[in-house]
C-alpha cells in the first residue's frame, strides 16, 4: 500500500509539473506576463523537488550518484545560464518518465504476486513404496515423483512419466 501511495504522490507532482510547464510555455510563446515565472517555479518545485530528495537520499544512504542527481544538476545549471525553460522541460520529461516507471513497476510487482498466489503450498508425493502423501512444496527434491489429480494446480515444474494430461494456463 505504501508503494501505491508513493506512486499517487508522484502522479500528483507530475500533474502539477505538467501544469506549470503549460503556464511557462504560454508565457514563452503567446501570453507574456507573470505566468511564466510562476509556471517555472511550479516545475522546479514539483518536478525538481522529489528528484532532489531521491538524489540526496541516494547520495547520503548509499553513497552513490544516480540519474536523479544528474537531472537536478542539469536543470539547475540550465537555470543558471538563463535557460530555465529548457531546464523545466527536462524536469517535466523526467518527472513523467519516473512516474510511468514506478507505475509500471508496481503493476509488474502485483502481477508477479498474483501469479505466486496461484502456486499451491503442497504437493502429492509418491513414496518409493507406492503410497501417496501430501507434503509441503519446499520439501520436494529433484527426482521426486508427484501425483497430479484432475483439477489440481501444478506445484512445480516436472516431466510426465505416465498417463496423459492437458494443462490450461
N, C-alpha and C positions, 0 to 999 in steps of 0.2 A: 504494500500500500504506500509505503514511503517513496518508492520509485515512481508511482503514478502521480503522487503529489508533487514531486520534483519536476516531472515532465509537464504537469499542469502549470507550474510556476514558470518554467522555461517557455511554454507556449504563450502565456500572457506577456512575458517580457519580449518575446519575438513579435507579437502583435503590436505592442507599444513601439518597438523599434521600427517596424514597417510603417506605422502611423507617423512617427517622427520623420522618417525618410520621405514620406509623401509631402509633409509640410515643408521640409527642406528643399525638395525638388520643385514644389510650387513656387517657392520664393526664388529659386535659382533660375527658373525657366519662364514663368509667366506672371506671377503676382508678387513682385518685390515688396518687402515690408519687414515686419518684426517676426514673421512666422519662420523664416529661415533659421535664425539663431535658436529659436525655441525648438524647432524640429531637430536641429543638430544636437542640442543639449539632451533631448529625449533619446536620440540614438546613442549618444556616447554614454548616457547613464544606464539605459536598459539593455543596450547591446554590448557595451564595454564593461559595465559593472559586473555581471555574472561571469564573464570571461576573465576579468581581473581577479575575482575571488577564486575561481578554479585554478588560475595560473599561480597565484600566490600560495594557495594551499598545496599544490604540487611541488612548488619550489621549497616551501617550508618543510612539509612532511616527508617528501620523497627525494628531496634534493635533486630534482630533475627539471629541465626546461622542456616545455611542451608547446603544442601548437597554439594554445590559448595565449600564452605569453607572447609568442611571435605576433599574433594578430593584434593584441593590445599595443605592443610596441609600434607596429606598423601604423595603426590608426592614430596614436599619439604623435608619431613622427610626421604623419601627413598633416595633422592639425598644426604642428609646429612650423611647417613650411608653407602655411597658408593654403593647404589643400584639404580643409576639414570635410568638405563634401565627399571627396574621394575616400577619406578615412571612414566616413559614415556609411558609404556604400559597402566598403569592406566589412565593417561591423555588422551591417544588416545581412549581407550574404552569409557571413559566418554564423550569425545567430540563427538564421533559417536552417542552415545545414546541420548545426549542432542539435537543434530541436528535432529535426527529422531523424537524425541518427539515434537520438535517445528514444524516440517513439518506436522506431523500427526495432531497436534492441529490446525494448520492453515487450513488444509483440512476439519477437522470436523467443524470448525467455518464457513467456506464458505458453507459447506453443510447445516448447520442449517440456515444460512442467505438465501440460495436459497429456502429452504422449507418455511421460513417465508414470502418470497416474493410471494409465491403461494397463501397465505391466502388472501381472499377478505377483503376489508375495510368496506363493507356494507352488510347488510342482509335485506331480505324482511320479515317484521314483520306483523303477522296477529293481528289486533286490536280486542278488545272484540266485536265490532260491526260488524266484518267480513271484514272490509276493510283491504287492504294491503298497508303498507308504507315502504319506504326504509329508514333504519336507520343505523347509524354507529355501527359496531360490538361491540364497547366498551359500548354502551348503553343497550345491551341485558342483561336481568336478568334471573336467573334460573326460569323456568316455562313459559317463553315466548314461543309463538308458531310462528315458522318460516314457510315460504313458500319456497320450493325449486323447481325451474323451470328446465326443461330439459337443460343439458349442463352447468348448473351453478356450481360454486365451493361451497363446503360446508364450511360455515364460522365458525361454532362452532360444538362441539360435541352435539349430541342430540338423541332422540328416535323418530322413525317414528310412527306417530299416525294414519295416514290414507293414503291410496294409496300404491303403490309399488315403489321400487327404486333399481337400480343397480348402484353401485359406483365403478369406476375403479381408482385405485391408483397406 
